[in-house]
Amino acid sequence: MGFFSFLGRVLFASLFILSAWQMFNEFGEDGGPAAKELIPKLAIVKKHLSSTLGIGMPDIDPRHLVAVILSLKGLGGFLFVFGTPFGAYLLLVHLAVSSPLLYDFYNYDKDEPEFSTLLHQFLQSVALFGALLFFIGMKNLIPRRQIKKKALKAKAN
């Protein structure tokens, strides 16, 4: 059972680790293609939040956001392989922050072709989020230290 658990964690985390590695290789002066994709999406979020809250939102450099996403995926995936719940929490934060931002299906009509693609990718992220919650829940069910009862020895008089 231990080997299959490890293998499952490796396969699950490989999605995040390989994605982080690709982002790292493409990251340059401009932040790579991920930063270019984030620029219009961040503008929409900034406009929506400033109109809803009524205050000016600070500018967020897309390169910094890409660096944060890259480190959350890489470090979280690496720690998840070794079974630490902290790695799962890092991946949860990554999915909670990036999924609604990257897969903004709610900004499209149902008839537009982007809608179904973005909705599908968003639902995949929700499924990954659920799997991480399941992992954390199962980790919390297992007692940290098994208390072994010592057999009482008979005293010799």
N, C-alpha and C positions, 0 to 999 in steps of 0.2 A: 504494500500500500504506500509506503514512503517513497519508493522510486516513481510510482505513477503520479503522486502528488507533486513531486519535484519536476517531473517531465511536463505536467500540466501547467505549472507556474512558468517554466521556461518557454513553452509555446505561447502562453498568454502574454508574457512580458516581451516576447520577441517583437510583437506588433509595435509596442511603444519604443523599445530600444532601437530597432531598425529605422523607425520613423525619425527618432531623434538623431541618429547617425546621418541620415539623409539630409535633415535640416542643417546639421552642423557642417556637412560638406558643401552645401549650397549657400551657407551664410557668408556674406562678404561685407563690403563697405555699406551697401544699401540694405542689408538684412536678407537678401535673397528673395525668391519668389513668394515665400510666405509673408514677408513684410509688404510686398506689393499687393497681395490679396487682402491683407488686413487694412490697408489705408482707407479704401472706401467704406468698409464695414465699420471701422472705428468712427468715421465721420458721421455715419447714420446713428450710431449709438450715442455719440456725443450730442448730436442735435436733438435726439429724442430725450435724453436725460436732462439737458439744459432747459428744454421747453416744459418738461414735466415738473422738474424741481424748481424752476425759476431762477437758477443761479448759473453762472458761467462755469463750465467744466474745464479743468486743466488739460493742456495738450499732452497726449500720451505718444511717445515715440514708438512707432511700430517695431523698430529694431530691438528695443528693450523688451517689449512684449514677446517677441519671437525668442529672445534669449531666455526669458522666464519659462515659456512653454517648452523650449528645448531642454532646459535643466530639470523641469518637473517630470517630463517624459523619461529622460535618460536616468536620472537618479532614482525616480520612483520605480521604473522598470527593473533596474539593477537590484534595488533592495527587495522588490517583490519576489524575485527569483529565489532569494534566500529565506522567504517566508515571513519577513517582518511586516507587521501591520502598518508601520510608518510608511513603507513604500506604497501600500495600497491607499493610504490617506493622501499621499502626494499625487497619485494617479487620479483619485477622486476629485481633488482640487483642480487638476488639469482639465478633466472632463467637464466639471461643473462650470468652469470659466470659459473654456474654448468652444464647447459644443454649441451653445446658443449664439455665440458670436460668429463662428465659421459657417454653421449650417442654418442660415437665417431664412428658412422656408416660409416663415410667416410674413415676409416682405414681398411675396410673390402671389399671383393669382393661381388658382388650381389649374387653369388651362395652360399656363406657361410651362415650357419643358424643364426649366430649372427647379420648379416646385417639387416634382416627384424625386428628382435626384437628391436634392438637399434634404427632403423629408426622410428618404431612405438612409442617408448618411447620419442624420440626427438620431434616428431610431437605432442604428447600430451603436452609436455612442451611448444611448440610454441602456442598451443591452449590456455593454461593457461596464457601465456604472452599476447596474444590477449585479453583475458577476462579482465586482469588487465588494459590494455590500454583503453579498453571500459569503465571500472569503472572510471578511472581517467578522461577520456573525459566527461563522464556524470556528474561527480562531478564539473568539470569546467564550465559546462553549467548552473548550478544552481547558481543564485546570492547568495553571502554570506549573505547579509542582505536585506531583503525586505523593501523598503522604502514605508511607509504608508503615504498617503496624508491626512493631517488633514483637516477636513471640516471647512471652514471659518464661524465664528459666526458673526451674524449681531450685530453691535454696537447699543446699546440703548442710545439715546440722552436725 
